[in-house]
Amino acid sequence: MDYEATVVALDVGTSKVVALVGEVDRADGSVRIVGKGVAPTTGLKKGQVINIDQTVTSIRSAVAAAETTSGLRLEAAVVAVGGNHIESRNSRGMVAVSGQQREVGREDVERAKEVARSVSIPANRDLLHIIPRDFIVDGQEGVNDPIGMTALRLEVETLLVHGGATPIQNLSKCIRLADVRVDELVVSGLASAEAVLTETERELGVAVADIGAGTTDLALFIEGSPFHAAVLPLGGSHVTNDVAIGLKTTIGIAERLKVEAGSADPRLIDPTEQISLALADELEGRMPYRLELAEVIEARMREIFEKIGEEIERGGPNQRLPAGLVLTGGGALLAGAADLGREVLQLPVRVAAPGGIGGLTDGLIDPRFATSVGLLRWAVRYDGSAEPNRFETAPVGGMADRVRTWLGRLFP
């Protein structure tokens, strides 16, 4: 393979920081992982920075590990941004085609996008994405690429995704203090979608929910494009807290009970089955039934699915999602999660791990790494401007070497 570009992904989450280095094959856009680093973090809560120093330390640890495995010095990265300050809205922009031959050009597309983004957004919000969903050429809908078409009027339907300026600035500051430059901020839910959704699901209509430690990132797609993105302030840590309270134990033991013996669907549990002896030792000899644990977990997971359903209705009350819901993130690994989701949402539900990558994939083909892998694939799929973005890396101890990633141009 002829690898042309190197891309770096940085996912700063509530429970961990993940740094991935990928090489992009210019022939087909495939990505090969050449470096990875994972570090725990306690500096975030619900996806937002609450301690600068702790967050910077975690980022540096993950980046250092990725540099060691890749042999590259990481100078810039595509960064995931989450937290329940993320919001989205759809907007339309319309312009008259300016060319002498009335042919739609790149400048016409950019002007239409500028009109679409001119909607009023509060001063304390930062615009993160302007994603064209559909072009309309002289009333003709469903145009994917209008460039070169003859027209008098060009319209574009866009998804605008924005977030709170303060949490975004705090995250960017932490990354800068860790000696990494932010090349692009990508909403976590959209990044996760890149890692786990199929093209058929995108076309039919689908929701993807990444259940992380502190939040659940949600993105909705129809006809191949995202039309809604949101973040729910509920995640796996809330389930763990409920278990700790319900079984009167510590957070650490509750997490272990949830992972090793828990289920989100009590119907799957034998009412006479008790927690294993090894786990019971952690509970000081008390032998609760697994059903008791499952009922505690089910209550919180049901709430999460109900909130997902409410957000789906809010984002597209007239949109149907024949492909249902795709679950990913650490919370998707909980036994019975998909079964409970089907019951609550009355939709097809599947659990998905990231795919479409090669190289150092040990441990990465796991729902917990959907966002970080998705960031690399986002860099291949999307280009938010007319020019390709650039990412810088350099051999450790060597001169900086600027490399080019052809975002959006690997698939002409």
N, C-alpha and C positions, 0 to 999 in steps of 0.2 A: 504494500500500500504506500501511497505517496502522501505523507502527512504534511499539510501546509501550515497549519495554525495551531497554537496552543491556547486553551481557554482555562480559566480558573474560576471555580465556584466556591462561594463562602456562605454557609447557612448558619446564622447565629440564632439558635433556638433557645427555648426556655430551659431545657435540660442538657443540651450539648451543642458544641460548635463543630461543624464539619467543613473541612477544606479539601477540595478535589481538584486535581490537575488533569485535563484531558487533551488529547491530540485529535484534531479533526482531519479526516481523510477528504481531500479536496475532490475526489472522484464521486463519492456518494454521500458525503456528509456524516459518515459514521464516526463515532467517538470511541477512543481507546483511553481508559484510565491509566495514567502513568505515575500518579502520586495521590496520596490520601492521608489525612490526619483527622483524628477525632479527639476532642477534649471535653470533659464535663464542665458545666458552668452553673454558678449560683447567682450570677449578676443580673439575671432577667426574671421578670414575673409577667406572666400572660403575654409573652412575646415582646415586652418592652424593657428597656434598660433601667435598672434601679440602682446599680452600682457600677460606676465607670471602671474603677480599678480591677474589680473581679472579672468584668467582661473583657477588658483589654488583655488580662493575663490568659484567659481561656482562648481568645483569638490567637494570641502569639503561640500558645502551645500547639494548637491545631495546625497553624501555618508552618511552624517549625517541623512538625512531623511530615507534612506534605512536601516540604522542601527536601527533607532527608530521603524520602522514598523516590522523588522525581529527579533529584539532582539539579533542580532549578531554584532560583531565588524568585519568590512570588512578589511582584510589585503592584499588581492590580487584579481586581476580581469582579465578577458579576455577583451581586449580593442579594440574598433573600430578605424581604422585609415583611413582618407580620404584626400582629396586635389588633385588638378590636377597634382601633382608630381607622382601619382601612374601610373605604366606602367606594361605591361605583355608581355611575349613571350613564345612560345612553344619550347621545347628542347627534344632531344632524347638521352638516354644513353644506351650503350650496354656493356655487360660483358660476359665472359665465366663462366659457372656454375662450382663452385669449389668443391662441395661435392664429396665424393668417389663414391657414387651410382649415381652421376649425378642428384641428386634431388635438385630442387630449394629450398633454405632455406632463412630465414629472412636476413642473411648476404648478400646473392646474390642480393636481392631486394634493400637493403641499398646501396650496391656498385653501382648498376645501377643508383640509384637516385643521388649518388654523381657524377657520370660521367655526368649525365644530367645537374646538377647544375654547372658544371665546365666551362660553357660558359662565355665569357668575359662580366662582368658587371662593369661599371665605379666605381672608388673608392668612389665617392660621393653618391653611391646608396646602400641601405640596402635591402637584399633579405628577403621578408616577408613570402612567401609561395612556397613550392615545392609540387604540387598536382599531383600525378600519374593519368593520364587519361586513359591509356591503356597499357597492357603488351603484348609483342610479344614473344612467346616461339618457337624457331627454325623456325621462319617464320610464325607461326600460330598467326593471329591477333585476337583481341577481347577477350583476356583472362582477367578476372576480378581479379582473385587471383591465381598467379602461384605457390605459396608455396606448395611443395610436388610433383609437376609435374617433370617428367624426361625430361631433356633437355641438350643440349650442349651450347646453347646461349640464353641469356635473354636480351630483350630490353624493355625499358619503355618510353612511351610518357608522358611528364610532362608539366604542366603549371607553369611557374616561374613568380611570381608577386613581383615586387620590387618598392621601393619608395625612395624619396630624404632623405639622411641621416640627414640633418639638421632639416627639419620639424618633422621627426620621433623622433629625439633626444629631440627636444623642447617639443613635446607632452609627451614623457616619463618622462621628467624632471618635468613637471607640475603635473603629477600623483604621482610621487615620493614625491614631496613637499607637496602633500595632504595626505601623509602617507599611500599610497596604492602601492603595488608592481604589476608590469605588468607581468602576467604569460604568456600571448600570445597576439600578435598584429594581428588583423584580418581585412583585407580590407573591408570597409563598404559595398560595393556592393555585395560581396560574403556572408556577414552576412545577408543582407536583403533578398537575394535569399533563404537562409535557412528558413526564416519565411513565405515566400509567394508562393514559387513554389511547384507544385505537382511533383511526380515522373514521371508521364506520360509526363508532359511538358519538364522535363529534358531530357527524352529519345528522344522525337520527335525533339527537338531543339527549344530553346526559349531565349529571351532576357528579362532581368529584369532591369528596370530603377527606381532608388530611387531619386526622385526630392526633394532635401532638400532646405534649405534656401539659401546657397551660392554655392552649387555644385549639379551636377547630377551624381550619381554613377551608372555605367553600368557594367553588367556581362552577358556573352553569354554562353549558354550550348548546348551541343549536345551529344547524346548517354549517357546521365546520368552524364556527367562531364563538368566542366567549361573549356572553351578553349580561353577565352579572358576576360580581365577586364580593365576598364579605368574609369577616372573621368573627366567630362566636367565642365569647370569653369562657369557654368550658373545654376541658380536656382530660387526659388521663390522670393528672395529679388530683383532680377533684374526686375521681373514683377512688384513688388511693386514700385520700383523706377520709372519705366516707367509711371505707373498710377499717381504718384505724379507730375511728370513733365507734363504729358498730360492734367491733370485736374487742374494743378496749386494749389496743396494742400500739406499738410505735409505728411511725411512718415507714421505716425501713422494713419491718416485719410485714406490714400491710402490703407494701409493694411486692414482696416476695410471695405472699399469699395470693395476691391478685394474679400474678404472672403464672405461678406454678399450679394453682388449684382453682382459680376463679373461672367464672363463666357469666356471660351477659344474658344467658337464657336459662332460667331455672328449670324449664321443661326438659332440658337435656341431662339433668342431675338426678341420680337415684336418691330418694329422700332418706334412705338409711345409710348412705355413704358418709363416712367421717373424714376429716382432714388427716393426712398421713402422719405417722408417728414422727417423722423427721421435722415436719412443719409444726406439729403440736409441741415439740420441745421448745420452739420459739415462743409459744404461747403459755409457757410455764406449766405444761402438762394438761391444760384444758383441751378437750377434744370436741370442738364445734363440728356440726355437720356441714358438708360442702354446700348444701342447700341454703343454709343460713348466710354463707358468704355470697352465694350467687344472687340471693334476693337483695342484698345490699348493693352489689354491683349493678344489677338489673335496673334498680330505681334510678340511679344516676345516668346510666347509658340510655335509658328510655327518654330521660329529659333531653339528652344531647340529640337524639334522633328527632324528638318533637321540635326542638329548636331548628334543626336542619330543615324539617318540613315547613316550618313557618317562614324560613328564609327563602326556600324555593318558591313558595307562594308569593312572597313579597317581590322577589326578583323577576318572576315571570308568571303572573296569575293566569295568563292565557296561553302559556307555553306548556306543551306536553313533553315528557322526557321518556320516550319509549325504551332507551337504553338504561334507564334507571339511575342508580347511584353506584359509584365506584368508591370503595373505602380504601384508604391507605394511611400511612402514619403509624406510630407505635400502638395507638388505640385499636387499630384494625386487627392486631394480632390476638386480641382477647377472644377466647373461645365463645362461640355463640353470637358474636357481634353482628354478623351478616343476617342470621336468622331473626334476631330482634329487629334489625333495620327493616327487613321485609314486612314484618308484622306491623310496625308502627307507620311506615311510609306507604305501604301497599304498592311498592315498586320493586323491580328486580334489583338485587344488591349483590355485588361481588367484591372480594378482597383482592387487591392488586399490589404487586411489588414492581419496582422500576425495572425496565428492560431496555434493549436496544443499545447496549454498551459492551465493550470488551476490555481486555487488559486486566488490571488489578481489581477484579470484581469480588474478591473474597469478602464476604460479609456485607456487600453493598446491595445485592439482590434481595432486598428486605424492605418492607413498607416504611421502616423508620428512616430510610435514606431517599425517599421519593423526592423531597424538595431539592436536596443537593445534586442528585443526578439530573433532575429536571432543569436545573439552572444551566447545566452544560448543553442540554438539548435545546433549551430556549435560545441559546446563543447561535445555534445552527438554524433554527426555524424563523426567528423574528429579527427584523431590523427596523427600529423606530424612526430612522431617518433615511435620506437619499444616499448617504455615504455609509460604507461599512464601518462598524466599530473596530477598535484596535485594542489588543491586550498585550501588555509587556511582561516578558519573563527574561531571565538571564541565567546562564550557568553559574552555580555557586562559585564565588571568587573571581568571576569573569566580568567582561564588559556587558552592559545592558544590550539586549538584542530585541529590537522591535519586530513583532510579528503581526500578521494580519489575519483576522477571522472574517470570512465573507458571510456575514449575517444576512440571511434572506437571499443570498446570491448563489449559494451552493445548489439550490434547486431552481434553475431559471425556468 
